Amino acid sequence: MEHVVAVISPGNMGAGIGARLVERGAAVPTWLAGRGAASAARAAQAGMTPTDEAGIAGAAIVLSIVPPGDALSLAERLAPTLARSPAKPVYIDCNAVNPATAARIASVVTATGCAFVDGGIIGGPPVRGGKAPALYVSGSEAARATPLGRLGLDIRVLDGPVGAASALKMSYAGITKGFTALGTAMALAATEAGAARALHAELADSQPALLAWLTRQVPQMYPKAYRWVAEMEEIAGFIDDGDAGSGMLAGAARLYRRIAADAAAGGGETTALSAFFAGQTATKREGKAMDIRLDGRKALITGGSKGLGLAMATLFAASGADVAILARRPDSLEEAKRAVGATAKGRVVAVAADVSKAEDVRRAYDTVVDGLGQVDILVNNAGTSQTGRFEEITDEVWQADLDLKLFGAIRMIRLAFPGMKQRRWGRIINVLNIGAKAPRAGGAPTVVSRAAGMALTKVLAGEGAPHNVLVNALLVGVIVSDQWVRRHAAQGANVPFEAFTGKMGEGVPLGRMGTAEEFASVACFLASDAAGYVTGTAINVDGGTSPVV
């Protein structure tokens, strides 16, 4: 049992650490309850073994590596099983939580009879042949983490109580993320004042290392900004100095919330920042040709917890709409709700539902209406690609695909359509793929379901037009989303995701894969008053890939 190290969960960091432990001969069980296909694929690629709560509690060491908001609830969920387990593993919380939260987790764990170690990870996920991130540990039981050092991890024991390692993590992140925020704010201020070129030149001359660091850090921050909001708020709460340092970091949280909204909208601030750090000149207003607003609208997005759905939900919320997201897995929904809420102007509702089931559709729709009052904008986005040779596709596979992609949309529209007509305002967007217009051999059943969805779009557009209910379809090409993350993980090759997507984008006329944010921008336009004369159309969002207009 000495070399059995459980890791929860197999996100990028957890899977990276799990792979390093497996390389050094450890058995690494993991818990996939409520996790998606991408997590399962990462775990398999890392050599981790799925197990249940009892399997986790039977390990010698448990590493908790989850989003900070889930750290305490994970310990509470495992506590009964840990209490019953004769193994009594050492529980190491490795999450970005402040010392007060670490102390609460410690109380939960030690009540089960297990040893608790406070941990803080500094650095990126380990890669094959590369160094591991530093795992700082503290508390009276910290020395019990040292066996992990013989298994390829960089264990650094602090001479301090529970909370010391978390305090170090908070302090380090406060410096690095806080300084990124400072650089962001001053680059934008210089751009607005017309001093961008001069500031960049002066930094290059007198502070080249500083400019190089910011040039790396700031553009990489845009897609992470929504996650940094809560972290900066927690760091601000960690600083007990009145309003000096804590106020500065709370301001950084507000800046990251603004940048997250701007990035989701494809707005002028991220455009200006990219131009600044590329040594070019721009103003914040360049690249912001139109301000699309959804203020006061109520949007329901199926398949809203990841990929395109999450990008649309984030942009709709940042543009003023109240947003409800539907997906099957509650854990993914809660994480998505936090992400959308970081930039939301209004309410965010998350409902777990399987839209392939009629009873789930009815229940979910009623829950959304209870939370938002009505549905003005409906985006039918649920569904993954299911393809195969025609002769090998069973009736069950055909029915499951149609239930999810066609009947799921039909049933949801049937509920939303009457209210939209009565209020004389509505938007329905059916997310399909380019195979709906140009089906290929081996593309069934998905291309057939999607082609039916395109026909449904045209029928409804005609029926909705007299009532100002506009119905359109967006056809997806090769766009970076959760489906491509799963495909990359399933390949099992040690190829960076960026290289993988670069290769996939070579066949696109524009020479690259699209982004979920680009797709969301088109959807936001169709959902707005700016698209008041657009209905009954199917728009390719594919970089020119489709042979059909």
HUTAMO-V955499 format. One line per field, one symbol per residue. phi: phi as a letter, one per 30 degrees, with the letter a starting at -180 (. if undefined). Layout:
# HUTAMO-V955499
phi = ???
This chain:
# HUTAMO-V955499
phi = .eccbdbbbdddddddddddddecjddbdbcceidcddddddddddidcdacedddddddbcccbbeedcddddddddeddddddddhddccdccdcdeddedddeddddddjcdcbdbbcbkdedbeicddddcdbbjdceddddedddcjcccbdcdadejddddddddddddddddddddddddddddddicddddddddddcbddddddddddddddedcedddeddddddddddcbibddddddddddddddddddddddiddddddddddddiccacdddibdbcdbbeidcccbdhccbhddddddddeddcjddbcccadceddddddddddddbdcbdbcbbdacddcedddddddddddedcjabcbccccdkcdbbldedcddeddeddddddccdededddeddeddddddhaabbbcdcbdddcbdceicddedddddddddeedddddddedciccbbbccdcdbdaddddddddddiddceedddddddddddediaddcddddddddddddcddcdccaicbcdcbijdddcd
